[in-house]
Amino acid sequence: MEQINKGTQRPYESIRLFKSNYLEFFTHIPPWLPIIFWTPIVSYMFVTGITSNGLGIGETVLTSLAGLLVWTFSEYMLHRYLFHFHAKSKLGQKVVFLFHGIHHDQPQDPTRLLFPPLAGFLLFMGLYFLYALVVPERYIVTFMAAFLAGYLCYDYIHYATHHMKMSGKIGQFLKKYHLKHHFKHENMKFGVSNPLWDLVFGTFGD
């Protein structure tokens, strides 16, 4: 976590995290992997959630919009409070570095931008059971399908901000916005796919 706090930037040469080649292999995520992994899951959940519960068009649209909105909130909270957690123990610092610190230490590493699907699946299951406590059973599958779709959009917007030329006013804004988080305001601008919750919680910055 020290790297996040100090804003250290290293020249591009992928940092080795594990002595084991097997473990190291799973820390490098090619850009095609998340969409191949998650798209069938999202599609199945949408179809199942709608058909098995007999949701109408209005219910489907409103539930999906709610799932997307809650994703944006989760994106902000996870980034601000989990990925930028100021751990005091050495073990805690290592865990935070594995989750996110390495990205701040080496933001241009193309294989360490997207979240590992296995870790993402475990996190998703935890959030699924959490949100199932408040979202009615009739809507939870469709709600979480939209939530996952929002996550996928976030993941690839994040990749694009570092490795693609983003066109249009929105694309250029998001790219500049996120790069300012890396190189100017590491304790501000936690939204990646949008600045909504930065505006709400006062972390928008200049």
C-alpha positions in Angstrom: 0.0 0.0 0.0 3.0 2.3 0.4 3.1 2.6 -3.4 -0.4 3.9 -3.5 0.2 6.4 -0.7 3.4 7.8 -2.3 2.2 7.6 -5.9 5.3 5.6 -7.0 5.4 4.9 -10.7 7.8 2.3 -12.1 8.9 1.9 -15.7 6.9 -0.7 -17.5 8.3 -4.2 -16.8 5.8 -6.5 -15.2 6.4 -6.9 -11.5 6.7 -10.5 -10.5 4.5 -11.3 -7.5 5.1 -15.0 -6.8 8.0 -17.4 -7.0 5.7 -20.0 -8.4 5.3 -19.8 -12.1 1.8 -21.4 -11.7 0.6 -18.7 -9.3 2.3 -15.9 -11.3 0.4 -17.1 -14.4 -2.9 -16.3 -12.8 -2.0 -12.8 -12.0 -1.8 -11.8 -15.7 -5.2 -11.3 -17.2 -5.5 -11.0 -21.0 -8.1 -8.5 -22.2 -10.3 -11.1 -23.8 -10.7 -13.3 -20.7 -13.3 -11.4 -18.5 -15.8 -10.9 -21.4 -15.5 -14.6 -22.3 -15.9 -15.6 -18.7 -18.7 -13.3 -17.7 -20.9 -12.9 -20.8 -22.4 -16.4 -20.6 -23.1 -15.9 -16.9 -24.7 -12.5 -17.5 -26.8 -13.8 -20.4 -28.0 -16.8 -18.5 -28.9 -14.7 -15.5 -30.9 -12.2 -17.6 -32.8 -14.9 -19.4 -33.5 -17.0 -16.3 -34.4 -14.0 -14.1 -36.9 -12.7 -16.7 -38.5 -15.9 -17.8 -38.6 -17.9 -14.5 -40.2 -14.9 -12.7 -42.4 -13.7 -15.6 -41.1 -10.2 -15.5 -42.7 -7.7 -17.8 -40.8 -5.1 -19.9 -41.3 -2.4 -17.3 -40.2 -4.5 -14.4 -37.2 -5.7 -16.4 -36.1 -2.2 -17.3 -36.5 -0.8 -13.8 -34.8 -3.8 -12.2 -31.9 -3.5 -14.7 -31.5 0.2 -14.1 -31.5 -0.4 -10.4 -28.8 -3.1 -10.8 -26.6 -0.7 -12.9 -27.0 2.1 -10.4 -26.1 -0.1 -7.5 -23.1 -1.3 -9.4 -21.8 2.3 -9.8 -22.2 2.8 -6.1 -20.3 -0.5 -5.4 -17.6 0.5 -7.8 -17.0 3.7 -5.9 -17.1 2.1 -2.4 -14.9 -0.9 -3.3 -12.3 1.4 -5.0 -12.3 4.0 -2.2 -12.5 1.8 0.9 -11.2 -1.6 -0.1 -8.7 -1.1 -2.8 -7.3 2.0 -1.1 -7.5 0.6 2.4 -4.6 1.9 4.5 -3.6 -1.4 6.1 -1.2 -1.2 9.1 0.0 -4.8 9.2 2.5 -6.1 6.7 0.1 -8.9 5.7 -2.7 -6.4 5.1 -0.4 -4.2 3.0 0.6 -7.2 0.9 -3.0 -8.1 0.3 -3.9 -4.5 -0.7 -0.9 -4.4 -3.0 -2.0 -7.6 -4.7 -5.6 -6.3 -5.1 -4.8 -2.8 -6.3 -1.5 -1.3 -5.2 0.4 -3.0 -8.0 -1.9 -1.2 -10.5 -0.9 2.1 -9.0 2.7 1.1 -8.9 2.6 0.1 -12.6 -0.6 1.5 -14.1 0.4 0.8 -17.7 0.9 -3.0 -17.3 -1.8 -4.3 -19.7 -2.1 -7.7 -18.0 -2.8 -6.3 -14.6 -5.7 -3.9 -15.4 -8.6 -6.3 -15.5 -9.9 -8.1 -12.4 -9.1 -11.8 -12.2 -12.3 -13.7 -13.0 -11.9 -16.2 -10.1 -11.4 -13.4 -7.5 -14.2 -11.5 -9.2 -16.6 -14.5 -9.0 -15.9 -14.9 -5.3 -16.5 -11.2 -4.7 -19.7 -11.3 -6.8 -21.1 -14.2 -4.8 -20.5 -12.3 -1.6 -22.3 -9.3 -3.0 -25.1 -11.4 -4.4 -26.0 -12.8 -1.0 -25.6 -9.4 0.6 -28.0 -7.7 -1.9 -30.4 -10.7 -1.7 -31.1 -9.6 1.8 -32.8 -6.4 0.5 -33.8 -7.1 -3.1 -37.0 -9.2 -3.4 -36.4 -12.8 -4.6 -38.5 -12.1 -7.7 -36.0 -9.5 -8.9 -32.6 -10.5 -7.5 -31.3 -12.6 -10.5 -32.2 -9.9 -13.0 -30.9 -7.2 -10.7 -27.5 -9.0 -10.3 -27.3 -9.7 -14.0 -27.5 -5.9 -14.7 -25.0 -5.4 -11.8 -22.6 -7.8 -13.5 -23.1 -6.1 -16.9 -22.2 -2.8 -15.2 -19.1 -4.4 -13.8 -18.0 -5.6 -17.3 -18.5 -2.0 -18.7 -16.4 -0.7 -15.8 -13.7 -3.2 -16.4 -13.3 -2.4 -20.1 -13.7 1.4 -19.6 -10.8 1.0 -17.1 -8.8 -0.9 -19.6 -9.5 1.7 -22.3 -8.5 4.6 -20.1 -5.0 3.2 -20.0 -4.5 1.5 -23.3 -6.9 3.0 -25.9 -7.5 6.3 -27.6 -10.9 7.2 -26.3 -12.9 9.4 -28.7 -15.9 11.7 -28.1 -16.4 14.0 -25.2 -17.5 11.3 -22.8 -14.6 9.0 -23.6 -12.0 11.8 -23.4 -13.5 13.0 -20.1 -13.4 9.5 -18.6 -9.8 8.9 -19.7 -8.5 12.2 -18.3 -10.6 11.8 -15.2 -9.1 8.4 -14.3 -5.5 9.3 -15.2 -5.8 12.3 -12.8 -6.6 9.7 -10.1 -3.4 8.0 -10.9 -1.0 10.9 -11.5 -2.5 13.8 -9.6 -5.2 12.9 -7.0 -4.9 9.4 -5.7 -7.3 10.2 -2.8 -9.9 11.7 -5.2 -11.7 10.6 -8.4 -12.6 7.0 -7.4 -15.2 6.6 -10.0 -14.0 5.0 -13.2 -17.1 4.4 -15.3 -18.7 7.6 -14.1 -18.1 10.5 -11.6 -21.6 10.3 -10.0 -20.6 9.2 -6.5 -17.5 11.4 -6.5 -19.9 14.3 -6.9 -22.1 12.9 -4.1 -19.3 12.3 -1.6 -17.1 15.3 -2.4 -14.2 13.4 -4.0 -14.6 14.9 -7.5 -11.6 17.2 -7.1 -10.7 19.8 -9.7 
